[in-house]
Amino acid sequence: MPPEDHAVPRFAAEPPRAPLPEGERATRLYQEFLAACLRIEDELGEPGEPVWFPDRTWGGRTYVPVTCRTSAGLELFGAVSYAPAVEDGQEDDHFAATADWTAETADTNPEWAIDLNEEVVGGWRGELGDVAAMTLVWGVPLVDRAAVATAELGRLTVDQCTVADGRFTLLAPDDYGDETLDIALYDAAQREVARESLWADEEDAD
């Protein structure tokens, strides 16, 4: 095959390592997330039950996204990350968490086809000093039959993930080579059933 005109990292993140958090693991991750929430100065109400998303590992860290509603009707979102154990008998280490909030939820936006959150977790330096924003994307399909989620940079698929328990997580380069990410959903027959741009709000503003 001929050389690529514009090299970009594809499928850089490892597939999910573990089932959705439960038990002691869920408790530990939620404690880290709540600690990050406490650093937010706004009045958000009391956090409710967390909704966990499939983990993805990149750059030596595992990221576990999470959302939860608050008693004020807002949504908290973020990710807990850690350095995964490399040998049996070792424990995950170096935990960190991020948290933010939004008043825009699927309940108040019935036109949404996908409920998405995203967070930049690093960079990938490419040609001529251009840097891709390595972006963690997690979401919930709001349409029927969604089986696989993909992250597409221009016409190139750069990550994909099976929709599990109605949730998915992607980790892909964004804002690179004049291209930005679209998130697409496909059914079991590989037919597209939904598509959203991570930059929809910016495009609407323009």
C-alpha distance (Angstrom), angle and dihedral (degrees) to the residues before:
residue distance angle dihedral
M1 . . .
P2 3.83 . .
P3 3.81 121.8 .
E4 3.78 118.5 -85.5
D5 3.79 116.2 -101.7
H6 3.80 92.0 -142.7
A7 3.80 119.2 19.3
V8 3.80 117.1 -143.2
P9 3.83 132.4 166.0
R10 3.81 112.8 -98.4
F11 3.81 126.3 -168.5
A12 3.80 89.3 -3.3
A13 3.81 95.5 156.0
E14 3.79 124.7 75.8
P15 3.81 118.2 -114.8
P16 3.83 116.6 -100.9
R17 3.81 111.6 -61.3
A18 3.81 100.7 -159.7
P19 3.80 142.8 18.6
L20 3.79 118.5 -89.8
P21 3.83 109.1 -65.9
E22 3.78 118.9 -86.6
G23 3.80 138.2 155.6
E24 3.80 118.4 7.5
R25 3.81 92.5 -9.4
A26 3.80 91.6 56.0
T27 3.80 90.8 47.4
R28 3.81 92.5 52.4
L29 3.79 93.0 47.5
Y30 3.81 92.6 46.5
Q31 3.81 91.2 51.7
E32 3.81 89.3 54.7
F33 3.80 91.4 48.1
L34 3.81 93.4 48.1
A35 3.81 89.7 51.2
A36 3.80 88.5 56.0
C37 3.82 90.3 47.6
L38 3.81 90.6 54.7
R39 3.81 88.6 61.6
I40 3.82 90.0 64.1
E41 3.81 108.3 97.5
D42 3.83 97.5 -156.8
E43 3.80 122.2 97.6
L44 3.80 102.8 -106.4
G45 3.80 106.1 160.1
E46 3.78 126.3 -122.5
P47 3.84 116.8 -37.6
G48 3.79 116.5 -117.2
E49 3.79 132.4 -155.7
P50 3.82 114.5 -36.2
V51 3.80 122.6 -119.0
W52 3.80 109.4 -148.3
F53 3.79 126.0 -153.9
P54 3.83 131.4 -155.9
D55 3.80 114.2 -74.7
R56 3.80 124.6 -118.6
T57 3.81 127.3 -164.8
W58 3.80 124.6 -146.7
G59 3.79 134.9 151.5
G60 3.80 93.3 10.4
R61 3.81 94.9 -55.3
T62 3.78 133.3 98.2
Y63 3.81 116.7 -140.1
V64 3.82 122.4 -156.1
P65 3.83 112.2 -172.1
V66 3.78 121.2 -150.3
T67 3.80 140.9 -179.3
C68 3.79 132.8 -172.1
R69 3.77 137.5 174.5
T70 3.78 122.9 -123.7
S71 3.77 132.3 -141.8
A72 3.83 87.5 -105.2
G73 3.82 91.6 61.2
L74 3.79 94.2 -107.0
E75 3.79 126.8 126.3
L76 3.79 124.0 -124.7
F77 3.79 116.7 -156.1
G78 3.77 137.0 175.9
A79 3.77 144.3 110.2
V80 3.77 138.4 -96.0
S81 3.79 114.4 -143.6
Y82 3.79 134.3 -174.0
A83 3.78 143.9 164.9
P84 3.81 103.7 -96.4
A85 3.79 121.4 -130.4
V86 3.80 111.6 -97.5
E87 3.82 98.2 -162.2
D88 3.78 135.7 39.9
G89 3.77 111.6 -91.5
Q90 3.79 94.1 28.4
E91 3.79 123.1 110.3
D92 3.78 131.1 -132.9
D93 3.80 111.0 -96.5
H94 3.81 146.1 -174.3
F95 3.80 96.6 45.4
A96 3.80 120.8 -165.1
A97 3.79 133.7 168.8
T98 3.77 140.5 -165.0
A99 3.80 128.8 -158.3
D100 3.78 138.4 -175.9
W101 3.79 136.0 158.5
T102 3.78 141.6 -134.4
A103 3.78 137.8 -170.0
E104 3.83 90.7 -153.8
T105 3.79 107.1 95.6
A106 3.78 135.7 163.0
D107 3.81 89.5 -109.1
T108 3.80 91.1 66.1
N109 3.83 96.4 37.6
P110 3.81 107.7 57.9
E111 3.81 91.2 168.4
W112 3.81 92.1 68.0
A113 3.81 116.6 110.0
I114 3.83 94.0 -172.1
D115 3.80 129.4 26.6
L116 3.83 102.8 -141.5
N117 3.80 138.6 -175.8
E118 3.77 126.6 179.5
E119 3.79 141.4 -175.1
V120 3.80 131.2 -176.7
V121 3.82 108.2 -125.2
G122 3.81 101.4 176.4
G123 3.78 147.1 -32.5
W124 3.80 138.7 -96.7
R125 3.79 115.6 -150.5
G126 3.78 111.8 -142.8
E127 3.76 137.1 169.8
L128 3.81 123.3 -28.2
G129 3.80 91.6 7.0
D130 3.80 94.1 -62.7
V131 3.82 111.4 149.3
A132 3.80 125.3 -155.6
A133 3.80 116.7 -145.5
M134 3.80 104.4 -127.1
T135 3.77 99.5 -141.7
L136 3.80 131.5 -165.4
V137 3.81 109.3 -145.5
W138 3.79 124.4 -174.2
G139 3.74 131.0 173.7
V140 3.77 155.9 145.9
P141 3.82 123.8 -113.1
L142 3.80 112.1 -124.3
V143 3.80 93.1 -168.8
D144 3.78 130.7 71.9
R145 3.81 127.4 -99.8
A146 3.83 97.6 24.2
A147 3.81 107.2 157.5
V148 3.82 105.5 156.7
A149 3.81 132.8 27.5
T150 3.78 121.9 -154.0
A151 3.79 135.4 -169.3
E152 3.80 110.6 -142.3
L153 3.80 124.5 -167.2
G154 3.76 104.4 -164.3
R155 3.81 105.2 -49.4
L156 3.81 93.5 -22.8
T157 3.81 124.5 95.1
V158 3.81 105.6 -139.0
D159 3.82 100.6 174.5
Q160 3.79 140.8 4.1
C161 3.79 137.9 -173.1
T162 3.78 136.6 -173.2
V163 3.80 113.1 -113.0
A164 3.81 104.6 -115.7
D165 3.80 123.3 -172.9
G166 3.80 87.8 -11.6
R167 3.82 93.0 -57.0
F168 3.80 138.7 97.4
T169 3.81 140.5 -177.1
L170 3.80 128.0 -156.1
L171 3.81 132.2 -177.4
A172 3.77 114.5 -163.7
P173 3.82 145.6 143.0
D174 3.80 115.4 -88.3
D175 3.81 136.3 -176.2
Y176 3.80 94.7 24.5
G177 3.78 131.8 138.7
D178 3.82 92.2 -0.1
E179 3.81 89.3 -57.4
T180 3.80 130.0 113.2
L181 3.79 132.4 -164.4
D182 3.77 127.8 -86.5
I183 3.79 119.3 -170.0
A184 3.80 113.1 -145.7
L185 3.80 132.9 -174.5
Y186 3.79 124.0 -149.2
D187 3.78 131.7 -170.6
A188 3.81 125.8 -129.9
A189 3.82 90.0 -85.0
Q190 3.85 90.2 55.1
R191 3.79 93.6 -108.9
E192 3.79 115.9 144.4
V193 3.81 112.0 -114.0
A194 3.84 101.5 170.8
R195 3.80 142.3 5.5
E196 3.80 133.5 -170.9
S197 3.81 132.8 177.1
L198 3.79 119.0 -134.2
W199 3.80 85.7 -141.9
A200 3.81 97.7 51.0
D201 3.82 94.2 118.1
E202 3.81 91.9 51.0
E203 3.80 91.4 47.0
D204 3.80 91.2 50.4
A205 3.80 90.4 49.9
D206 3.81 90.8 52.7
